[in-house]
Amino acid sequence: METKPTEIASSKMFEGYNKRYKHFSPSLGCSMTFHIYFPPSSPSHKFPVLYFLSGLTCTDENFIIKSGAQRAASAEGIALISLDTSPSAGFYLNATQEKWKNWRMYDYVVKELPKVLSENFPQLDTSKSSISGHSMGGHGALTIYLKNLDKYKSVSAFSPIVNPINCPWGQKAFTNYLGDDKAAWEEYDATCLISKFHDVSATILIEQGEDDKFLHDQLLAHKFEEACRSVNAPLLLRLQPGYDHSYFFISTFIDDHIRHHAQALKL
């Protein structure tokens, strides 16, 4: 199985390039695809990296095609890494139940993919990394950031699932992947984790549409806000009137998020 990434598509955009790659992932036991947006550069320049984790039913293409993030990334000189969501709704955790034991998206995002990038793309500076995501991917970005504050300079999220142990999406996924051990569930819940890992160096930025139909029963932004307040963790939760859960919402505010990460990555 070829673990070295193979380029399968390339498109020029804002003087840089969207490039799509395929490789075999030992962490997941299957082939995976990911996109890199390379900003325009000189040959010796190395780019800081912003990972974007997508939501349920998405692939590595949704963010690259729909968000319009490349305009700001080109201007700021940040490489975008958009990855697949695993064989399905992996929730960016390491499954412990036998049926799903190959679903180790946490290891793929935190360990495997950064190693693949650093070994195969010398133009990327993976020591300067930030992370973002949408919905299930927003959950992934927040939990991965909080558990790896030494690896990421900043975090942001669009419409994240911030308290999955208390919402139907999270309860279904965690029961399947982690069994009935509620302590294991809390290790992948941002609202629980912020009480332990609140010494963050950059403000946590969350964008949330007020007309998002999932806000009050699945996403539960107020729960994370309360948890951050209780430990004085810096959070900027921006509630946007009239906006829903879609990429129309993401594309409206993505430039602010790119600039948020650019500030942290260039310190």
Secondary structure, 3 states (H helix, E strand, C coil): CCCCCEEEEEEEECCEEEEEEEEEECCCCEEEEEEEEECCCCCCCCEEEEEEECCCCCCCHHHHHHCCCHHHHHHHCCEEEEECCCCCCCCCCECCCHHHCCCEHHHHHHHHHHHHHHHHCCCEEEEEEEEEEECHHHHHHHHHHHHCCCCCCCEEEECCCCCHHHCHHHHHHHHHHHCCCHHHHHCCCHHHHCCCCCCCCCCEEEEEECCCCCHHHHHCHHHHHHHHHHCCCCEEEEEECCCCCCHHHHHHHHHHHHHHHHHHHCC
